[in-house]
């Protein structure tokens, strides 16, 4: 157990992390199609006992995340009567809990000072505040990844046999939230090999059984889904691996990979200049290999953190890691390496280490102040500007202008012709605040959750609104065709713009 002063310090760091994550809440909650879909599916599980075996779709056909995220946020939606702010706040605080886990990793790997400093850097990390704001299934994977590495350390350094089942359980949970984290299996084998001398403590039938069961329990939904759907995930993965060779530009893949790592350096350590961020990246890699050439604890720290640092390189076999969160969890290893370096530097020069720490803090604070009021970065979500606060403001405007009369709405949506986002917002907020629903007109793709009453008659007096969602990621021809279609409902009497950035703003046209 930590001493009382240590507990107080760690709790203070946790509170700082929570404050930085809720600093602009709830005005910066992102709410687009994915969030609306998740809202419907998660509540449907509990309201209609509609149990799910597969979760949200991935970017690849026939591959799906696990449904655990829906099971996790469903009760929070119900507690808030459908208000997205409830699960969003929970995810913010859940991310901050990583402060305690990364402290434990640092303390076990090196010492308590490294643990405290790593916890502080995690608390103020801009990237981690972004993952806290990430209102989607990959967000909670950060905590699972930290537990994954903590379990291996407890096994390898503290000789705790139950570190292996903890790590395997956390690995399975990571896959539930983000499927591509299946690659952590390679990292697990690599680190177990590093600590292979500890294997005798776990090589008993009962302990092996517990370890395997710990991995299979979080994967149970995948196993049942595979049986039900003819092993389509296994077949898809086999096809991806077999076709991943061929003529690929290896140089480009590696360049993109290190560009992504540089971006994570900017979002955790040094954001002021991209070229200097590359220098910091090279310095950290060199520092890791320098420690690797040393003996004793320094070599152990270097081996562990270098494997962590380059862990996402495993997915290069499938091509360019284009998604921002393809390196999810990697930055925590970077923060631990920096914490270890600063603690060692502190013993030689308090001034230099303090200045470097101050630069890191200022860098992260400046990014938090600049970006977090606008919500999640567009590297995570293409359709920038889909903020819940802005959407509620638009709905208020629509109902005020209607003055109790029937409302007809049509929207240029992303994905195209899918009105799930607006179906949820009008059903939850519009009807809840104003007592009635608008009609929806225009073609609607079938098979997606959520609905609004269709407009079939123009005999009754009504007020018509055309909604144009933020256009980043949307072809200009789609917007032009949409506006041409809207002319059948009358001329534009008023146009309201919500937002400043032209590609991240909503446009609402009142027609007559």
C-alpha positions as CSV (number, residue, x, y, z in Angstrom):
1,X,0.0,0.0,0.0
2,X,1.1,3.5,-0.7
3,X,1.8,5.8,2.1
4,X,-0.8,8.5,2.8
5,X,1.3,11.3,1.1
6,X,1.7,9.1,-1.9
7,X,-2.0,8.4,-2.1
8,X,-2.8,12.1,-1.8
9,X,-0.3,13.0,-4.6
10,X,-1.7,10.3,-6.9
11,X,-5.2,11.4,-6.2
12,X,-4.3,15.0,-6.9
13,X,-2.8,13.9,-10.3
14,X,-6.0,12.0,-11.1
15,X,-8.1,15.1,-10.2
16,X,-5.9,17.2,-12.5
17,X,-6.5,14.6,-15.3
18,X,-10.2,14.7,-14.8
19,X,-10.3,18.6,-14.8
20,X,-8.3,18.8,-18.0
21,X,-10.7,16.2,-19.7
22,X,-13.9,17.9,-18.6
23,X,-12.6,21.5,-19.1
24,X,-14.8,22.2,-22.1
25,X,-17.5,19.6,-21.4
26,X,-20.2,19.2,-22.6
27,X,-19.8,21.7,-25.4
28,X,-17.2,19.6,-27.2
29,X,-19.0,16.3,-27.4
30,X,-18.9,14.8,-30.9
31,X,-22.2,13.3,-32.0
32,X,-22.4,11.9,-35.5
33,X,-23.7,8.8,-37.2
34,X,-21.5,6.4,-35.2
35,X,-22.7,7.9,-31.9
36,X,-26.3,7.9,-32.9
37,X,-26.1,4.3,-34.0
38,X,-24.4,3.3,-30.8
39,X,-27.0,5.2,-28.8
40,X,-29.8,3.2,-30.4
41,X,-28.1,-0.2,-30.3
42,X,-26.9,0.2,-26.7
43,X,-30.3,1.1,-25.3
44,X,-32.0,-1.5,-27.4
45,X,-30.0,-4.2,-25.6
46,X,-31.5,-3.3,-22.2
47,X,-34.9,-2.0,-23.2
48,X,-35.8,-4.8,-25.6
49,X,-33.4,-7.5,-24.4
50,X,-31.9,-7.5,-27.9
51,X,-28.6,-9.2,-27.0
52,X,-25.7,-8.6,-29.5
53,X,-22.9,-10.9,-30.5
54,X,-21.2,-8.5,-32.9
55,X,-20.5,-4.8,-32.4
56,X,-19.8,-1.8,-34.6
57,X,-18.4,-2.5,-38.1
58,X,-14.7,-1.9,-38.9
59,X,-13.3,-0.3,-42.0
60,X,-13.0,-3.8,-43.5
61,X,-15.9,-5.9,-44.8
62,X,-16.9,-8.9,-42.6
63,X,-14.8,-7.6,-39.7
64,X,-16.5,-6.2,-36.6
65,X,-15.6,-5.0,-33.2
66,X,-17.0,-6.7,-30.1
67,X,-20.4,-5.5,-28.7
68,X,-18.9,-4.8,-25.2
69,X,-18.9,-1.0,-25.8
70,X,-22.7,-1.1,-26.3
71,X,-23.2,-3.1,-23.2
72,X,-21.0,-0.6,-21.3
73,X,-22.7,2.7,-22.4
74,X,-26.3,1.4,-22.5
75,X,-27.0,1.8,-18.8
76,X,-25.6,5.3,-18.8
77,X,-27.9,6.3,-21.7
78,X,-30.8,4.9,-19.7
79,X,-29.7,6.7,-16.6
80,X,-29.7,10.0,-18.5
81,X,-33.0,9.3,-20.3
82,X,-31.1,9.1,-23.6
83,X,-28.8,12.1,-23.0
84,X,-25.4,11.4,-24.7
85,X,-23.7,13.6,-22.1
86,X,-24.0,10.8,-19.5
87,X,-21.9,8.1,-21.3
88,X,-19.6,10.8,-22.7
89,X,-18.8,12.0,-19.2
90,X,-18.2,8.4,-18.0
91,X,-15.7,7.8,-20.8
92,X,-13.8,11.0,-19.9
93,X,-13.4,9.9,-16.3
94,X,-12.6,6.3,-17.3
95,X,-9.7,7.5,-19.4
96,X,-8.4,9.5,-16.4
97,X,-8.3,6.2,-14.4
98,X,-5.3,5.4,-16.5
99,X,-3.3,7.6,-14.1
100,X,-3.4,4.9,-11.5
101,X,-2.5,2.1,-13.9
102,X,0.5,3.9,-15.5
103,X,1.7,4.8,-12.0
104,X,1.8,1.1,-11.2
105,X,3.6,0.2,-14.4
106,X,6.2,2.8,-13.7
107,X,6.6,1.8,-10.1
108,X,7.0,-1.9,-11.0
109,X,9.2,-1.3,-14.0
110,X,11.6,1.2,-12.3
111,X,10.5,3.0,-9.1
112,X,7.8,5.2,-7.6
113,X,9.2,8.5,-8.9
114,X,9.0,7.2,-12.4
115,X,5.5,6.0,-11.7
116,X,4.4,9.4,-10.3
117,X,6.0,11.4,-13.2
118,X,4.5,9.0,-15.8
119,X,1.1,9.4,-14.1
120,X,1.5,13.2,-14.3
121,X,2.5,13.2,-18.0
122,X,-0.5,10.9,-18.7
123,X,-2.8,13.3,-16.9
124,X,-1.7,16.4,-18.9
125,X,-1.2,14.5,-22.2
126,X,-3.2,16.2,-25.1
127,X,-3.5,12.9,-26.9
128,X,-5.0,11.2,-23.8
129,X,-7.5,14.1,-23.4
130,X,-8.5,13.4,-27.1
131,X,-9.0,9.7,-26.4
132,X,-11.1,10.7,-23.4
133,X,-13.2,12.8,-25.8
134,X,-13.3,9.9,-28.3
135,X,-17.0,9.1,-28.0
136,X,-16.7,5.7,-29.6
137,X,-15.7,2.1,-29.1
138,X,-11.8,2.5,-29.3
139,X,-11.7,4.9,-26.4
140,X,-11.8,2.5,-23.5
141,X,-9.1,0.3,-25.1
142,X,-6.5,2.7,-23.7
143,X,-7.3,1.4,-20.2
144,X,-7.2,-2.3,-21.4
145,X,-3.8,-1.8,-23.1
146,X,-2.4,-0.3,-19.9
147,X,-3.7,-3.3,-17.9
148,X,-2.2,-5.6,-20.6
149,X,1.3,-4.3,-20.0
150,X,0.9,-4.1,-16.2
151,X,-0.1,-7.8,-16.1
152,X,3.1,-8.8,-18.0
153,X,5.3,-6.7,-15.7
154,X,3.7,-8.2,-12.5
155,X,4.5,-11.6,-14.0
156,X,8.0,-10.8,-15.2
157,X,9.3,-8.6,-12.4
158,X,7.1,-9.3,-9.3
159,X,6.8,-13.1,-10.1
160,X,3.0,-12.9,-9.7
161,X,1.6,-15.8,-11.8
162,X,-1.8,-14.1,-12.0
163,X,-0.1,-11.3,-14.1
164,X,-0.5,-13.6,-17.1
165,X,-4.3,-14.1,-16.8
166,X,-4.6,-10.4,-16.1
167,X,-2.7,-9.6,-19.3
168,X,-4.6,-12.1,-21.3
169,X,-8.0,-10.8,-20.0
170,X,-6.9,-7.2,-20.8
171,X,-5.9,-8.4,-24.3
172,X,-9.3,-9.9,-24.9
173,X,-11.0,-6.8,-23.7
174,X,-8.9,-4.7,-26.0
175,X,-10.0,-6.7,-28.9
176,X,-13.6,-6.2,-27.8
177,X,-13.2,-2.4,-28.1
178,X,-10.9,-2.3,-31.1
179,X,-10.5,-5.4,-33.3
180,X,-7.1,-4.7,-34.8
181,X,-5.6,-4.9,-31.3
182,X,-5.5,-8.6,-31.9
183,X,-1.9,-7.8,-32.9
184,X,-1.1,-7.5,-29.1
185,X,-0.8,-11.3,-29.2
186,X,2.5,-10.9,-31.0
187,X,3.6,-8.4,-28.3
188,X,2.4,-10.8,-25.6
189,X,4.6,-13.6,-26.9
190,X,7.6,-11.3,-27.3
191,X,7.4,-10.0,-23.7
192,X,6.8,-13.5,-22.3
193,X,9.9,-14.6,-24.1
194,X,11.8,-11.7,-22.5
195,X,10.6,-12.9,-19.1
196,X,10.8,-16.6,-20.0
197,X,12.7,-17.4,-16.8
198,X,9.5,-16.7,-14.9
199,X,7.5,-19.2,-16.8
200,X,7.7,-22.0,-14.2
201,X,5.5,-19.9,-11.8
202,X,2.6,-20.2,-14.3
203,X,3.2,-23.6,-15.8
204,X,0.7,-25.5,-13.7
205,X,-2.5,-27.0,-15.2
206,X,-4.8,-25.0,-13.0
207,X,-2.9,-21.7,-13.7
208,X,-2.8,-22.4,-17.4
209,X,-6.5,-23.1,-17.4
210,X,-7.2,-19.8,-15.6
211,X,-5.0,-17.9,-18.1
212,X,-6.7,-19.4,-21.1
213,X,-10.1,-18.9,-19.6
214,X,-9.3,-15.3,-18.8
215,X,-8.6,-14.7,-22.5
216,X,-11.6,-16.7,-23.8
217,X,-14.2,-15.0,-21.6
218,X,-13.9,-11.5,-23.3
219,X,-13.7,-13.3,-26.6
220,X,-16.8,-15.4,-26.1
221,X,-19.0,-13.1,-28.3
222,X,-16.5,-13.5,-31.2
223,X,-16.5,-17.3,-30.8
224,X,-20.3,-17.5,-30.8
225,X,-20.5,-15.1,-33.8
226,X,-17.9,-17.2,-35.7
227,X,-20.0,-20.3,-35.1
228,X,-23.2,-18.6,-36.1
229,X,-21.8,-16.9,-39.2
230,X,-19.6,-19.6,-40.6
231,X,-16.2,-18.4,-39.4
232,X,-16.3,-15.3,-41.6
233,X,-13.8,-13.4,-39.4
234,X,-11.2,-16.2,-39.5
235,X,-11.6,-16.5,-43.3
236,X,-11.4,-12.7,-43.8
237,X,-8.2,-12.5,-41.7
238,X,-6.7,-15.4,-43.5
239,X,-7.4,-13.7,-46.8
240,X,-5.9,-10.4,-45.6
241,X,-2.7,-12.1,-44.5
242,X,-2.4,-14.2,-47.6
243,X,-2.9,-11.1,-49.9
244,X,-0.9,-8.7,-47.8
245,X,2.3,-9.4,-49.7
246,X,2.6,-8.5,-53.4
247,X,4.0,-5.3,-54.8
248,X,3.7,-2.7,-52.0
249,X,5.9,0.3,-51.5
250,X,7.7,-0.6,-48.4
251,X,9.5,2.7,-48.2
252,X,6.1,4.6,-48.2
253,X,4.7,2.3,-45.6
254,X,7.6,2.9,-43.2
255,X,7.5,6.7,-44.0
256,X,3.9,6.9,-43.1
257,X,4.5,4.8,-39.9
258,X,7.2,7.1,-38.6
259,X,5.1,10.2,-39.6
260,X,2.4,8.8,-37.3
261,X,4.9,8.3,-34.5
262,X,6.0,11.9,-35.0
263,X,2.4,13.1,-34.7
264,X,2.1,11.2,-31.4
265,X,5.3,12.9,-30.2
266,X,3.7,16.3,-31.0
267,X,0.5,15.3,-29.2
268,X,2.3,14.2,-26.1
269,X,5.6,15.9,-25.8
270,X,6.5,18.7,-28.2
271,X,4.0,20.4,-30.5
272,X,5.7,23.6,-31.4
273,X,7.6,22.5,-34.5
274,X,7.2,19.4,-36.6
275,X,10.9,19.1,-37.5
276,X,11.9,19.4,-33.9
277,X,9.3,16.8,-33.0
278,X,11.1,14.4,-35.4
279,X,14.4,15.2,-33.6
280,X,12.7,14.3,-30.3
281,X,11.5,11.0,-31.8
282,X,15.0,10.2,-33.0
283,X,16.4,11.2,-29.6
284,X,13.9,8.9,-27.7
285,X,14.6,6.0,-30.0
286,X,18.3,6.5,-29.5
287,X,17.9,6.9,-25.8
288,X,16.0,3.6,-25.7
289,X,18.8,1.8,-27.5
290,X,21.4,3.5,-25.3
291,X,19.7,2.0,-22.2
292,X,19.5,-1.3,-24.1
293,X,23.3,-1.4,-24.2
294,X,23.5,-0.9,-20.4
295,X,23.2,-3.7,-17.8
296,X,20.7,-4.5,-15.1
297,X,17.5,-2.5,-14.6
298,X,18.2,0.0,-17.5
299,X,18.4,-2.8,-20.0
300,X,15.2,-4.3,-18.7
301,X,13.4,-1.0,-18.9
302,X,14.7,-0.4,-22.4
303,X,13.7,-3.8,-23.7
304,X,10.2,-3.5,-22.3
305,X,9.6,0.1,-23.5
306,X,11.1,-0.3,-26.9
307,X,8.8,-3.3,-27.6
308,X,5.9,-1.2,-26.4
309,X,7.0,1.8,-28.4
310,X,7.2,-0.1,-31.7
311,X,4.3,-2.5,-30.9
312,X,2.0,-1.1,-33.6
313,X,4.6,-1.8,-36.3
314,X,3.1,-5.3,-36.3
315,X,0.1,-4.1,-38.3
316,X,2.4,-2.9,-41.1
317,X,1.9,-6.3,-42.6
318,X,-1.5,-5.1,-43.7
319,X,-0.3,-1.9,-45.3
320,X,-0.2,1.8,-44.2
321,X,-1.5,2.5,-40.7
322,X,-3.6,5.4,-41.9
323,X,-5.9,5.8,-38.9
324,X,-4.8,8.0,-36.0
325,X,-5.7,5.4,-33.4
326,X,-3.8,2.7,-35.2
327,X,-1.1,3.5,-32.6
328,X,-3.6,3.7,-29.7
329,X,-1.8,2.9,-26.4
330,X,1.7,3.5,-27.8
331,X,2.0,7.0,-26.4
332,X,1.8,5.6,-22.8
333,X,5.0,3.7,-23.5
334,X,6.6,6.9,-24.8
335,X,5.5,8.8,-21.6
336,X,7.1,6.1,-19.4
337,X,10.4,6.3,-21.3
338,X,10.4,10.1,-20.9
339,X,9.5,9.8,-17.2
340,X,12.4,7.4,-16.7
341,X,14.8,9.7,-18.5
342,X,13.7,12.8,-16.6
343,X,14.1,11.0,-13.2
344,X,17.6,10.0,-14.1
345,X,18.4,13.5,-15.4
346,X,16.9,15.1,-12.3
347,X,19.7,13.4,-10.2
348,X,22.3,15.2,-12.4
349,X,20.6,18.5,-13.1
350,X,17.5,19.7,-11.4
351,X,17.3,22.8,-13.6
352,X,17.5,21.1,-17.0
353,X,15.0,18.4,-16.1
354,X,12.6,21.0,-14.7
355,X,12.9,23.1,-17.8
356,X,12.2,20.1,-20.1
357,X,9.2,19.1,-17.9
358,X,7.9,22.6,-18.1
359,X,8.2,22.6,-22.0
360,X,6.2,19.3,-22.1
361,X,3.5,20.7,-19.9
362,X,3.2,24.0,-21.9
363,X,3.1,22.1,-25.2
364,X,0.2,19.9,-24.0
365,X,-1.7,22.8,-22.4
366,X,-1.4,24.9,-25.5
367,X,-2.9,22.0,-27.6
368,X,-5.6,21.4,-25.1
369,X,-6.6,25.1,-25.0
370,X,-6.5,25.3,-28.8
371,X,-8.2,22.1,-29.9
372,X,-10.4,20.7,-27.1
373,X,-13.1,23.4,-27.2
374,X,-13.7,22.2,-30.8
375,X,-13.8,18.6,-29.7
376,X,-12.1,15.6,-31.3
377,X,-9.4,16.1,-33.9
378,X,-10.3,15.5,-37.6
379,X,-7.6,12.8,-37.7
380,X,-10.0,10.6,-35.7
381,X,-13.3,11.7,-37.3
382,X,-13.4,12.9,-40.8
383,X,-16.6,14.9,-40.5
384,X,-15.3,17.7,-38.3
385,X,-17.7,19.9,-36.4
386,X,-20.5,17.4,-35.5
387,X,-20.8,18.8,-31.9
388,X,-23.8,17.9,-29.8
389,X,-24.1,21.4,-28.4
390,X,-24.2,22.9,-32.0
391,X,-26.9,20.3,-33.0
392,X,-29.1,21.1,-30.0
393,X,-28.7,24.8,-30.9
394,X,-29.9,24.1,-34.5
395,X,-32.9,22.1,-33.2
396,X,-33.8,24.9,-30.9
397,X,-33.7,27.3,-33.8
398,X,-35.9,25.0,-36.0
399,X,-38.6,24.7,-33.3
400,X,-38.6,28.4,-32.5
401,X,-39.1,29.3,-36.1
402,X,-41.9,26.8,-36.4
403,X,-43.9,28.3,-33.5
404,X,-45.8,25.1,-32.9
405,X,-46.6,24.4,-36.6
406,X,-45.7,21.1,-38.3
407,X,-42.1,20.8,-39.2
408,X,-40.6,19.2,-42.3
409,X,-36.9,18.6,-42.5
410,X,-34.5,17.2,-45.1
411,X,-30.8,16.8,-44.7
412,X,-27.5,16.3,-46.5
413,X,-26.1,13.6,-44.3
414,X,-22.9,11.6,-43.9
415,X,-23.2,8.7,-44.7
416,X,-25.3,9.7,-47.6
417,X,-29.1,9.4,-47.3
418,X,-28.9,8.0,-43.7
419,X,-30.8,10.1,-41.2
420,X,-29.9,8.1,-38.0
421,X,-28.2,11.1,-36.4
422,X,-31.2,13.3,-36.8
423,X,-33.7,10.6,-36.0
424,X,-32.0,10.2,-32.6
425,X,-31.5,13.9,-31.9
426,X,-35.1,14.8,-32.7
427,X,-36.6,11.9,-30.8
428,X,-34.4,12.5,-27.8
429,X,-34.0,16.3,-27.6
430,X,-36.6,17.8,-30.0
431,X,-39.6,15.8,-28.9
432,X,-38.4,15.9,-25.2
433,X,-38.1,19.7,-25.2
434,X,-41.0,20.7,-27.6
435,X,-43.4,17.8,-27.4
436,X,-43.6,16.7,-31.1
437,X,-41.5,15.3,-33.9
438,X,-40.8,16.8,-37.4
439,X,-41.5,15.0,-40.6
440,X,-38.6,13.8,-42.7
441,X,-38.7,14.2,-46.5
442,X,-36.3,12.8,-49.1
443,X,-34.9,9.4,-49.8
444,X,-33.8,7.4,-46.7
445,X,-31.5,4.3,-46.9
446,X,-33.1,1.2,-45.3
447,X,-31.6,-1.0,-42.6
448,X,-30.2,1.6,-40.3
449,X,-31.5,2.4,-36.8
450,X,-33.8,5.3,-36.0
451,X,-36.7,6.8,-37.9
452,X,-38.8,10.0,-38.2
453,X,-42.3,10.2,-39.6
454,X,-42.3,10.5,-43.4
455,X,-43.8,13.6,-45.1
456,X,-46.4,12.4,-47.5
457,X,-48.7,15.3,-47.9
458,X,-48.3,19.0,-48.6
459,X,-51.9,20.1,-47.8
460,X,-51.2,21.1,-44.2
461,X,-49.4,24.3,-43.5
462,X,-45.9,23.5,-42.5
463,X,-42.4,25.0,-42.0
464,X,-39.6,23.5,-44.2
465,X,-35.9,23.3,-43.2
466,X,-33.0,22.0,-45.2
467,X,-30.0,20.9,-43.1
468,X,-26.5,20.7,-44.6
469,X,-24.1,18.9,-42.3
470,X,-20.3,19.8,-42.2
471,X,-18.9,19.2,-45.6
472,X,-15.4,17.9,-44.8
473,X,-15.1,14.5,-46.3
474,X,-18.2,15.0,-48.5
475,X,-18.0,15.5,-52.3
476,X,-19.2,18.9,-53.4
477,X,-21.4,17.3,-56.1
478,X,-23.5,15.7,-53.3
479,X,-24.2,19.1,-51.7
480,X,-25.0,20.7,-55.1
481,X,-27.5,17.9,-56.0
482,X,-29.0,18.1,-52.5
483,X,-29.6,21.9,-52.9
484,X,-31.2,21.4,-56.3
485,X,-33.6,18.8,-54.8
486,X,-34.5,21.2,-52.1
487,X,-35.8,23.8,-54.6
488,X,-39.0,21.8,-54.9
489,X,-39.9,22.8,-51.3
490,X,-39.7,26.5,-52.0
491,X,-37.3,29.4,-52.0
492,X,-34.9,30.1,-49.1
493,X,-36.3,32.7,-46.7
494,X,-33.5,32.5,-44.2
495,X,-30.2,30.8,-43.9
496,X,-28.5,30.3,-40.5
497,X,-24.9,29.1,-40.1
498,X,-23.8,27.3,-37.0
499,X,-20.0,27.3,-36.6
500,X,-17.0,29.2,-37.9
501,X,-14.9,26.9,-39.9
502,X,-16.5,26.6,-43.4
503,X,-15.9,22.8,-43.5
504,X,-17.0,22.3,-39.9
505,X,-20.2,24.3,-39.8
506,X,-23.9,23.4,-40.2
507,X,-26.2,25.4,-42.6
508,X,-29.9,25.5,-42.0
509,X,-32.2,26.9,-44.6
510,X,-35.8,27.9,-43.9
511,X,-37.8,27.6,-47.0
512,X,-41.2,28.7,-48.1
